[in-house]
Amino acid sequence: MTDLISPADDRLIVALDVPSAYEGLILANQLGDAVSFYKIGLGMLTGGGLALATELKQDQGKRIFLDMKLFDIGATVENAVRGLAQFDLDFLTVHGDPYVVKAAKEGAAGKNLKILAVTILTSLDREDLDGALIKPGDIRDLVAERAGRAFEAGADGVIASPQEAAMIRELPQAEGKLIVTPGVRPAGAELGDQKRIATPAAAIEAGADHIVVGRPIHRASDPREAAEAIVAELRR
């Protein structure tokens, strides 16, 4: 008798970047057992995002990545994370500034919630950083530097583009840490607002533990088929 292979692979995180929890639940039901891990972002927070997270986690046994990118004074971040940690979520993002990471870890103390630090958004390029008065330098070097500092502050992992995953994985501080990569597009997919991208397999080969894919799945004519194709690529 051969072992059955689960159709889902939790290296794939599907971004539920749809307007409401109702539409998110419809998409999750379409994907069924082909997907085991979902990202719920800030855009859905006022559309019932936390309720959807709870339903997917408790009723369907899915893993949940809450992508809030929290950034505030330390005490506020700590209190916010402490409240969110009660929802039994898996991943939560905060900005990668060391004091923010430290505060988030304090708020998550005693829970299984993993704190992921945002390095530099994958929608940004050097021109965007110049406009924001970010110090000069190659984006990849800045991402690696921010990742190292976030790890030293206690981050369980980082968010970085596929193009920086290999550099981060080589950092001594990265041992045992997670790398989660948005900006992943299957071959032939539209780029959307992403500027630093790679294919799913290339991202994993570069050192990512998880990839985040949104529009190429939820805008597909058959979302489940699109998700299954990505899982098949990862397993190859």
Backbone as JSON, one array per atom type, in Angstrom:
{
  "sequence": "MTDLISPADDRLIVALDVPSAYEGLILANQLGDAVSFYKIGLGMLTGGGLALATELKQDQGKRIFLDMKLFDIGATVENAVRGLAQFDLDFLTVHGDPYVVKAAKEGAAGKNLKILAVTILTSLDREDLDGALIKPGDIRDLVAERAGRAFEAGADGVIASPQEAAMIRELPQAEGKLIVTPGVRPAGAELGDQKRIATPAAAIEAGADHIVVGRPIHRASDPREAAEAIVAELRR",
  "N": [[0.85, -1.2, 0.0], [0.62, 2.19, -0.91], [1.73, 5.36, 0.39], [-0.52, 8.04, 0.79], [-0.34, 11.19, -0.79], [-0.72, 14.4, 0.43], [-2.85, 16.83, -1.11], [-2.3, 19.46, -0.57], [0.31, 21.84, 0.2], [2.13, 23.3, 2.62], [4.07, 25.15, 2.09], [3.14, 26.83, 0.21], [1.42, 29.76, 0.51], [-1.66, 31.17, 0.27], [-2.78, 34.29, -0.67], [-5.52, 35.95, 0.53], [-6.6, 38.23, -0.97], [-9.07, 39.73, -1.32], [-12.17, 41.65, -1.37], [-13.87, 41.16, 0.89], [-14.73, 39.19, 3.83], [-16.65, 37.32, 3.2], [-16.29, 36.86, 0.43], [-13.71, 35.9, 0.63], [-14.12, 33.51, 2.0], [-15.61, 32.09, 0.14], [-13.66, 31.77, -1.85], [-11.78, 30.23, -0.41], [-13.29, 27.93, -0.03], [-13.53, 27.1, -2.66], [-10.91, 26.4, -3.18], [-10.47, 24.41, -1.34], [-9.11, 21.34, -0.13], [-6.75, 21.71, -1.44], [-5.22, 23.75, -0.58], [-3.56, 24.77, 2.35], [-2.78, 26.92, 3.86], [-3.27, 30.3, 4.56], [-3.11, 33.81, 3.79], [-4.14, 36.74, 5.35], [-4.69, 40.05, 4.85], [-4.12, 43.59, 5.56], [-5.94, 45.0, 4.02], [-8.33, 43.58, 4.16], [-9.09, 43.8, 6.75], [-11.12, 45.51, 7.76], [-13.17, 44.32, 6.52], [-14.08, 42.06, 7.75], [-11.92, 40.42, 8.29], [-10.61, 39.28, 10.59], [-12.62, 37.65, 11.6], [-12.89, 35.86, 9.51], [-10.35, 34.7, 9.59], [-10.52, 33.33, 12.02], [-12.58, 31.51, 11.48], [-11.48, 29.97, 9.37], [-9.29, 28.91, 10.67], [-10.24, 27.6, 13.05], [-12.51, 26.12, 12.25], [-11.85, 24.88, 9.84], [-9.27, 24.04, 10.07], [-7.07, 25.32, 8.96], [-3.88, 26.96, 8.42], [-2.9, 30.25, 9.42], [-1.8, 33.36, 8.28], [-1.44, 36.49, 9.36], [-1.24, 39.48, 7.94], [-0.34, 42.29, 8.93], [1.62, 44.22, 9.16], [2.58, 45.82, 11.37], [3.36, 48.94, 12.9], [4.47, 51.18, 15.19], [4.75, 53.01, 18.29], [6.64, 51.26, 20.79], [5.11, 50.26, 23.04], [2.49, 50.31, 22.1], [2.6, 48.56, 19.92], [3.27, 46.18, 21.27], [0.94, 45.79, 22.86], [-0.99, 45.53, 20.86], [-0.15, 43.21, 19.52], [-0.35, 41.38, 21.59], [-3.11, 41.25, 21.88], [-3.89, 40.25, 19.33], [-2.64, 37.8, 19.4], [-4.3, 36.19, 20.81], [-5.98, 35.0, 19.07], [-5.0, 32.64, 18.13], [-3.27, 32.46, 15.88], [-0.87, 31.87, 13.2], [1.31, 33.22, 11.81], [2.48, 36.61, 12.01], [2.95, 39.85, 10.72], [5.27, 42.52, 11.28], [6.81, 45.76, 11.08], [10.32, 45.86, 10.3], [11.98, 47.26, 12.09], [14.21, 47.19, 14.81], [13.24, 47.86, 17.47], [10.51, 47.64, 17.18], [10.2, 44.94, 16.53], [11.15, 43.73, 18.9], [9.19, 44.62, 20.72], [6.93, 43.39, 19.63], [7.57, 40.68, 20.0], [7.48, 40.56, 22.76], [4.75, 40.96, 23.13], [3.77, 38.62, 22.0], [4.59, 36.68, 23.69], [4.6, 33.47, 25.18], [2.8, 32.4, 23.42], [2.16, 30.61, 20.31], [2.5, 32.15, 18.13], [4.26, 33.33, 15.35], [6.55, 35.9, 14.78], [7.08, 37.89, 12.08], [9.34, 39.88, 10.35], [9.11, 42.73, 8.32], [11.19, 43.6, 5.7], [12.06, 45.28, 3.23], [9.46, 46.44, 1.29], [8.19, 44.43, -1.37], [7.13, 45.76, -3.49], [8.57, 48.0, -3.89], [11.23, 49.96, -5.37], [14.58, 51.22, -5.99], [14.21, 53.9, -6.64], [11.82, 54.48, -5.33], [12.69, 54.23, -2.67], [14.51, 56.32, -2.52], [12.76, 58.47, -2.72], [11.54, 58.23, -0.27], [13.49, 58.97, 1.43], [15.29, 57.03, 2.28], [18.38, 55.59, 3.2], [21.21, 55.65, 0.93], [22.17, 52.95, -1.29], [22.4, 49.54, -2.5], [19.38, 47.77, -2.95], [19.24, 45.06, -2.24], [21.36, 44.76, -0.45], [20.52, 46.45, 1.6], [18.19, 45.16, 2.41], [19.25, 42.73, 3.39], [20.74, 43.73, 5.53], [18.74, 44.85, 7.16], [17.29, 42.54, 7.68], [19.16, 41.01, 9.16], [19.39, 42.6, 11.48], [16.77, 42.49, 12.41], [16.53, 39.75, 13.02], [18.38, 39.61, 15.11], [17.01, 41.09, 16.96], [15.08, 39.36, 17.69], [13.19, 38.38, 15.88], [11.18, 35.84, 14.39], [11.28, 35.29, 11.77], [11.55, 36.62, 8.42], [10.1, 38.86, 5.99], [10.76, 38.96, 2.65], [11.79, 39.73, -0.71], [11.92, 37.27, -3.38], [14.34, 37.65, -4.65], [16.14, 38.42, -2.74], [16.26, 36.35, -0.96], [18.26, 34.32, -0.99], [20.57, 35.69, -0.14], [19.83, 36.44, 2.43], [19.47, 33.94, 3.62], [22.07, 33.1, 3.88], [23.05, 34.58, 5.97], [24.58, 34.58, 9.21], [22.85, 35.0, 11.33], [20.51, 33.98, 10.43], [20.07, 31.32, 10.85], [17.87, 28.71, 11.49], [15.7, 30.36, 11.16], [12.73, 31.77, 9.6], [12.0, 32.42, 6.16], [9.87, 34.24, 4.27], [8.36, 34.75, 1.22], [6.78, 37.16, -0.63], [5.72, 38.53, -3.82], [5.85, 36.55, -5.71], [5.45, 34.98, -8.77], [3.94, 32.8, -11.0], [5.33, 31.47, -14.05], [4.65, 33.49, -16.83], [2.58, 34.88, -15.64], [0.87, 37.98, -14.84], [2.64, 40.89, -13.68], [1.54, 42.75, -11.92], [1.56, 44.91, -9.1], [4.06, 44.29, -8.26], [7.64, 44.45, -8.14], [10.01, 43.13, -7.66], [10.52, 40.05, -8.32], [9.99, 36.43, -8.6], [9.75, 33.04, -9.85], [7.68, 30.44, -8.35], [9.21, 28.0, -7.8], [11.84, 28.95, -8.07], [11.99, 30.77, -5.97], [11.83, 29.1, -3.7], [14.09, 27.53, -4.12], [15.98, 29.47, -3.74], [16.03, 29.77, -1.04], [13.74, 30.36, 0.4], [11.18, 29.61, 2.8], [8.46, 29.68, 2.68], [6.13, 30.69, 0.16], [4.19, 33.43, -1.03], [1.24, 33.77, -2.76], [-1.13, 35.5, -4.63], [-3.03, 37.09, -6.61], [-2.48, 35.55, -9.06], [-3.75, 33.21, -8.41], [-6.36, 33.77, -7.26], [-7.53, 35.22, -9.3], [-7.61, 33.52, -11.37], [-9.23, 31.46, -13.85], [-9.87, 29.0, -12.9], [-9.33, 28.67, -9.76], [-8.51, 26.58, -7.99], [-7.19, 24.78, -9.68], [-5.08, 26.41, -10.48], [-3.72, 26.75, -8.05], [-3.02, 24.09, -7.53], [-1.25, 23.64, -9.62], [0.9, 25.26, -8.9], [1.7, 24.01, -6.51], [2.48, 21.56, -7.58], [4.68, 22.4, -9.06], [6.38, 23.22, -6.98], [6.88, 20.77, -5.76], [8.29, 19.45, -7.69]],
  "CA": [[0.0, 0.0, 0.0], [1.43, 3.4, -0.99], [1.27, 6.49, 1.19], [-1.22, 9.09, 0.06], [0.28, 12.5, -0.7], [-1.71, 15.46, 0.6], [-2.84, 17.76, -2.24], [-1.82, 20.76, -0.12], [1.71, 21.97, 0.6], [2.05, 24.58, 3.34], [5.02, 26.14, 1.58], [2.3, 27.78, -0.53], [0.46, 30.56, 1.27], [-2.52, 31.9, -0.66], [-3.23, 35.59, -0.16], [-6.94, 36.2, 0.31], [-6.69, 39.67, -1.25], [-10.4, 40.0, -1.87], [-12.74, 42.74, -0.59], [-14.62, 40.85, 2.11], [-14.6, 37.85, 4.39], [-17.56, 36.44, 2.46], [-15.6, 36.45, -0.8], [-12.57, 35.09, 1.04], [-14.6, 32.17, 2.35], [-15.96, 31.44, -1.12], [-12.41, 31.35, -2.49], [-11.22, 29.13, 0.37], [-14.09, 26.74, -0.31], [-13.16, 26.66, -4.01], [-9.58, 25.8, -3.11], [-10.63, 23.17, -0.58], [-7.93, 20.74, 0.48], [-5.56, 21.99, -2.24], [-4.47, 24.81, 0.11], [-3.62, 24.61, 3.81], [-2.23, 28.1, 4.52], [-3.82, 31.51, 3.97], [-2.71, 35.13, 4.28], [-5.19, 37.76, 5.42], [-3.97, 41.3, 4.96], [-4.72, 44.8, 6.11], [-7.07, 45.42, 3.19], [-9.56, 42.89, 4.54], [-9.32, 43.91, 8.18], [-12.44, 46.09, 8.0], [-14.17, 43.51, 5.82], [-14.3, 40.81, 8.47], [-10.73, 39.59, 8.19], [-10.34, 38.47, 11.79], [-13.65, 36.61, 11.68], [-12.53, 34.84, 8.52], [-9.19, 33.99, 10.12], [-11.0, 32.42, 13.06], [-13.35, 30.42, 10.86], [-10.58, 29.08, 8.64], [-8.4, 28.24, 11.63], [-10.94, 26.72, 14.0], [-13.49, 25.22, 11.62], [-11.29, 24.15, 8.71], [-7.94, 23.57, 10.4], [-6.06, 25.96, 8.12], [-2.9, 27.84, 9.06], [-3.24, 31.63, 9.09], [-0.77, 34.4, 8.3], [-2.07, 37.8, 9.44], [-0.25, 40.41, 7.39], [-0.74, 43.62, 9.39], [2.77, 45.14, 9.06], [2.4, 46.77, 12.48], [4.42, 49.92, 13.11], [4.04, 52.21, 16.12], [5.64, 52.99, 19.45], [6.78, 49.91, 21.31], [4.02, 49.84, 23.93], [1.29, 50.09, 21.29], [2.81, 47.31, 19.18], [3.18, 45.07, 22.21], [-0.46, 45.57, 23.23], [-1.72, 45.06, 19.68], [0.23, 41.82, 19.28], [-0.92, 40.57, 22.67], [-4.52, 41.03, 21.55], [-3.99, 39.39, 18.16], [-2.14, 36.47, 19.73], [-5.38, 35.4, 21.39], [-6.74, 34.36, 18.0], [-4.33, 31.39, 17.79], [-2.8, 32.55, 14.51], [0.45, 31.27, 13.0], [2.3, 34.25, 11.48], [2.05, 38.01, 12.05], [4.03, 40.73, 10.29], [5.52, 43.85, 11.83], [7.95, 46.37, 10.4], [11.54, 45.24, 10.78], [12.78, 48.06, 13.02], [14.46, 46.34, 15.97], [12.4, 48.11, 18.65], [9.18, 47.12, 16.87], [10.3, 43.49, 16.64], [11.25, 43.38, 20.32], [7.89, 44.83, 21.34], [6.03, 42.35, 19.14], [7.9, 39.42, 20.66], [6.94, 40.65, 24.12], [3.31, 40.76, 23.05], [3.47, 37.24, 21.61], [5.19, 35.76, 24.68], [3.74, 32.39, 25.66], [1.95, 31.92, 22.33], [2.88, 30.01, 19.19], [2.5, 33.11, 17.03], [5.58, 33.68, 14.82], [6.67, 37.29, 14.37], [7.86, 38.05, 10.86], [9.72, 41.27, 10.15], [9.14, 43.23, 6.95], [12.46, 44.26, 5.4], [11.66, 46.34, 2.3], [8.32, 45.92, 0.53], [8.56, 43.95, -2.7], [6.6, 46.67, -4.5], [9.43, 49.18, -3.94], [12.54, 49.89, -5.99], [15.5, 52.22, -5.45], [13.61, 55.22, -6.8], [10.86, 54.64, -4.23], [13.43, 54.43, -1.44], [15.05, 57.68, -2.57], [11.66, 59.36, -2.41], [11.23, 58.1, 1.15], [14.7, 59.4, 2.15], [16.01, 55.88, 2.81], [19.79, 55.78, 2.91], [21.66, 55.09, -0.34], [22.69, 51.58, -1.28], [21.67, 48.54, -3.24], [18.24, 47.26, -2.18], [19.53, 43.73, -1.68], [22.22, 44.94, 0.72], [19.7, 47.04, 2.66], [17.3, 44.1, 2.89], [20.05, 41.81, 4.2], [21.1, 44.41, 6.77], [17.53, 44.94, 7.99], [16.96, 41.18, 8.12], [20.07, 40.63, 10.24], [19.04, 43.34, 12.7], [15.5, 41.96, 12.9], [16.81, 38.47, 13.67], [19.05, 39.89, 16.39], [16.0, 41.62, 17.87], [14.2, 38.26, 18.1], [12.21, 37.97, 14.86], [11.16, 34.42, 14.02], [11.51, 35.2, 10.35], [11.44, 37.89, 7.71], [9.47, 38.93, 4.68], [11.71, 39.53, 1.68], [11.51, 39.28, -2.07], [12.7, 36.09, -3.78], [15.66, 38.05, -5.1], [17.03, 38.58, -1.59], [16.17, 35.19, -0.07], [19.54, 33.61, -0.89], [21.48, 36.51, 0.67], [19.39, 36.36, 3.82], [19.7, 32.58, 4.11], [23.49, 32.96, 4.17], [23.41, 35.33, 7.17], [24.7, 33.73, 10.39], [21.69, 35.18, 12.21], [19.32, 33.39, 9.81], [19.95, 29.89, 11.17], [16.64, 28.35, 12.18], [14.68, 31.39, 10.97], [11.87, 31.62, 8.44], [11.98, 33.42, 5.11], [8.6, 34.18, 3.57], [8.52, 35.61, 0.05], [5.74, 37.59, -1.57], [6.35, 38.84, -5.1], [6.05, 35.3, -6.46], [4.55, 34.91, -9.93], [4.2, 31.69, -11.92], [5.77, 31.89, -15.39], [3.58, 33.98, -17.68], [1.58, 35.66, -14.9], [1.07, 39.42, -14.83], [3.45, 41.33, -12.54], [0.77, 43.55, -10.98], [2.34, 45.99, -8.5], [5.32, 43.77, -7.76], [8.79, 44.83, -8.95], [11.13, 42.23, -7.42], [9.74, 38.82, -8.34], [10.59, 35.18, -9.07], [8.77, 31.96, -9.93], [7.6, 29.69, -7.08], [10.34, 27.08, -7.6], [13.06, 29.73, -7.9], [11.97, 31.34, -4.63], [12.16, 28.03, -2.75], [15.5, 27.17, -4.35], [16.81, 30.57, -3.22], [16.09, 29.7, 0.41], [12.47, 30.68, 1.05], [10.43, 28.52, 3.43], [7.08, 29.82, 2.21], [5.87, 31.71, -0.85], [2.84, 34.0, -0.96], [0.69, 33.98, -4.09], [-2.49, 36.0, -4.53], [-3.79, 37.28, -7.85], [-2.41, 34.45, -10.05], [-4.69, 32.15, -8.01], [-7.78, 34.15, -7.09], [-8.06, 35.75, -10.56], [-7.59, 32.45, -12.37], [-10.56, 30.93, -14.19], [-10.04, 27.86, -11.99], [-8.35, 28.91, -8.7], [-7.95, 25.35, -7.46], [-6.24, 24.27, -10.66], [-3.9, 27.29, -10.42], [-2.99, 26.4, -6.82], [-2.44, 22.75, -7.69], [-0.11, 23.75, -10.53], [2.02, 25.8, -8.13], [2.15, 22.94, -5.62], [3.19, 20.58, -8.41], [5.99, 23.0, -9.37], [7.21, 23.17, -5.76], [7.27, 19.38, -5.48], [9.27, 19.03, -8.68]],
  "C": [[0.88, 1.24, 0.0], [0.84, 4.49, -0.11], [0.58, 7.51, 0.3], [-0.52, 10.41, 0.27], [-0.81, 13.56, -0.59], [-1.67, 16.39, -0.61], [-2.29, 19.13, -1.87], [-0.34, 20.7, 0.26], [1.82, 23.31, 1.3], [3.2, 25.53, 3.02], [4.3, 27.19, 0.74], [1.33, 28.45, 0.42], [-0.35, 31.36, 0.26], [-3.03, 33.17, 0.0], [-4.69, 35.8, -0.51], [-7.15, 37.71, 0.12], [-7.97, 39.98, -2.01], [-11.1, 40.97, -0.93], [-13.38, 42.38, 0.74], [-14.37, 39.43, 2.57], [-15.49, 36.86, 3.64], [-16.9, 35.94, 1.18], [-14.38, 35.59, -0.49], [-12.97, 33.67, 1.36], [-15.0, 31.4, 1.1], [-14.71, 30.92, -1.82], [-11.79, 30.17, -1.75], [-11.97, 27.83, 0.11], [-13.79, 26.2, -1.71], [-11.82, 25.91, -3.99], [-9.59, 24.49, -2.32], [-9.34, 22.65, 0.03], [-6.66, 20.93, -0.36], [-4.66, 23.03, -1.57], [-4.66, 24.65, 1.61], [-3.24, 25.87, 4.57], [-2.72, 29.35, 3.79], [-3.23, 32.76, 4.61], [-3.91, 36.06, 4.24], [-4.5, 39.08, 5.72], [-4.78, 42.45, 5.5], [-5.95, 45.23, 5.33], [-8.38, 44.77, 3.56], [-9.92, 43.08, 6.02], [-10.7, 44.46, 8.5], [-13.55, 45.33, 7.28], [-14.39, 42.17, 6.46], [-13.12, 39.87, 8.47], [-10.45, 38.72, 9.39], [-11.38, 37.36, 11.97], [-13.35, 35.49, 10.7], [-11.34, 34.02, 9.0], [-9.61, 32.95, 11.15], [-11.74, 31.24, 12.46], [-12.44, 29.44, 10.13], [-9.7, 28.28, 9.59], [-9.15, 27.19, 12.44], [-11.84, 25.7, 13.32], [-12.89, 24.37, 10.5], [-9.86, 23.67, 8.94], [-6.83, 24.15, 9.54], [-5.06, 26.74, 8.97], [-3.16, 29.26, 8.55], [-2.05, 32.56, 9.31], [-1.5, 35.74, 8.26], [-1.03, 38.86, 9.07], [-0.65, 41.85, 7.71], [0.37, 44.66, 9.26], [2.71, 46.23, 10.14], [3.62, 47.67, 12.63], [3.88, 51.04, 13.98], [5.06, 52.25, 17.25], [5.6, 51.6, 20.08], [5.6, 49.43, 22.12], [2.75, 49.52, 23.14], [1.42, 48.79, 20.49], [2.67, 46.11, 20.1], [1.73, 44.76, 22.57], [-1.26, 45.02, 22.06], [-1.42, 43.58, 19.42], [-0.34, 40.91, 20.36], [-2.39, 40.26, 22.39], [-4.69, 40.08, 20.38], [-3.56, 37.96, 18.46], [-3.23, 35.58, 20.33], [-6.18, 34.64, 20.34], [-6.08, 33.06, 17.51], [-3.9, 31.36, 16.32], [-1.38, 31.99, 14.41], [1.54, 32.3, 12.75], [1.66, 35.63, 11.61], [3.21, 38.87, 11.62], [4.04, 42.05, 11.06], [6.65, 44.46, 11.0], [9.23, 45.91, 11.09], [12.43, 46.08, 11.67], [12.99, 47.27, 14.31], [13.56, 46.59, 17.17], [10.98, 47.6, 18.43], [9.17, 45.6, 17.03], [10.34, 43.06, 18.11], [9.9, 43.53, 21.01], [6.9, 43.75, 20.91], [6.3, 41.01, 19.81], [7.42, 39.42, 22.1], [5.44, 40.38, 24.11], [2.92, 39.34, 22.72], [4.0, 36.22, 22.62], [4.18, 34.73, 25.16], [2.8, 31.83, 24.61], [2.81, 31.33, 21.21], [2.99, 30.94, 17.98], [3.93, 33.49, 16.62], [5.56, 35.13, 14.34], [7.62, 37.38, 13.19], [8.11, 39.53, 10.61], [9.73, 41.61, 8.66], [10.46, 43.97, 6.74], [12.18, 45.48, 4.52], [10.58, 45.75, 1.41], [8.73, 45.54, -0.89], [8.0, 44.82, -3.82], [7.5, 47.9, -4.69], [10.72, 48.92, -4.71], [13.39, 51.05, -5.45], [14.93, 53.63, -5.57], [12.6, 55.51, -5.69], [11.58, 54.93, -2.91], [14.04, 55.83, -1.38], [13.96, 58.69, -2.2], [11.28, 59.35, -0.94], [12.42, 58.46, 2.04], [15.4, 58.24, 2.85], [17.46, 55.96, 2.35], [20.19, 55.11, 1.6], [22.15, 53.65, -0.18], [21.83, 50.66, -2.11], [20.56, 47.95, -2.37], [18.57, 45.93, -1.53], [20.4, 43.84, -0.44], [21.42, 45.51, 1.9], [18.76, 46.0, 3.27], [18.06, 43.15, 3.81], [20.41, 42.45, 5.54], [19.89, 44.49, 7.7], [17.14, 43.55, 8.51], [17.85, 40.76, 9.28], [19.72, 41.32, 11.54], [17.72, 42.84, 13.28], [15.69, 40.62, 13.59], [17.45, 38.68, 15.04], [18.06, 40.43, 17.42], [14.98, 40.55, 18.29], [13.19, 37.81, 17.08], [12.33, 36.48, 14.56], [11.43, 34.22, 12.54], [11.39, 36.57, 9.73], [10.61, 37.73, 6.45], [10.47, 39.59, 3.75], [11.38, 39.0, 0.31], [12.35, 38.04, -2.39], [14.13, 36.44, -4.16], [16.65, 38.23, -3.95], [17.09, 37.35, -0.68], [17.51, 34.49, 0.11], [20.53, 34.38, -0.02], [21.13, 36.39, 2.15], [19.69, 34.98, 4.39], [21.16, 32.37, 4.49], [23.92, 33.72, 5.43], [23.57, 34.39, 8.35], [23.5, 33.83, 11.3], [20.46, 34.45, 11.69], [19.13, 31.91, 10.15], [18.68, 29.63, 11.97], [15.51, 29.36, 12.02], [13.9, 31.15, 9.68], [12.1, 32.75, 7.44], [10.7, 33.21, 4.31], [8.66, 35.2, 2.42], [7.22, 35.88, -0.67], [6.43, 37.91, -2.89], [6.65, 37.6, -5.91], [5.0, 35.23, -7.56], [4.91, 33.68, -10.76], [4.6, 32.23, -13.29], [4.56, 32.3, -16.22], [2.53, 34.81, -16.98], [1.91, 37.15, -14.98], [1.83, 39.83, -13.57], [2.62, 42.09, -11.51], [1.62, 44.68, -10.43], [3.68, 45.53, -7.95], [6.47, 44.12, -8.71], [9.97, 43.87, -8.78], [10.54, 40.83, -7.25], [10.59, 37.62, -8.73], [9.47, 34.16, -9.19], [8.75, 31.22, -8.6], [8.82, 28.8, -6.82], [11.63, 27.85, -7.35], [13.13, 30.34, -6.51], [12.37, 30.3, -3.58], [13.63, 27.64, -2.9], [16.44, 28.23, -3.79], [16.86, 30.58, -1.69], [14.81, 30.04, 1.14], [11.84, 29.43, 1.66], [8.99, 28.5, 2.94], [7.03, 30.87, 1.11], [4.42, 32.17, -0.71], [2.38, 34.32, -2.37], [-0.77, 34.41, -3.94], [-3.21, 36.0, -5.86], [-3.66, 36.14, -8.87], [-3.33, 33.28, -9.69], [-6.12, 32.68, -7.99], [-8.38, 34.79, -8.34], [-8.05, 34.71, -11.68], [-9.01, 31.97, -12.65], [-10.9, 29.73, -13.32], [-8.99, 28.0, -10.88], [-7.72, 27.64, -8.16], [-6.9, 24.77, -8.41], [-4.95, 25.09, -10.63], [-3.06, 26.97, -9.19], [-2.32, 25.05, -6.96], [-1.22, 22.79, -8.61], [1.11, 24.3, -9.81], [2.58, 24.75, -7.18], [2.95, 21.91, -6.39], [4.58, 21.11, -8.76], [6.91, 22.93, -8.16], [7.71, 21.76, -5.52], [8.24, 18.83, -6.52], [10.66, 19.53, -8.34]]
}
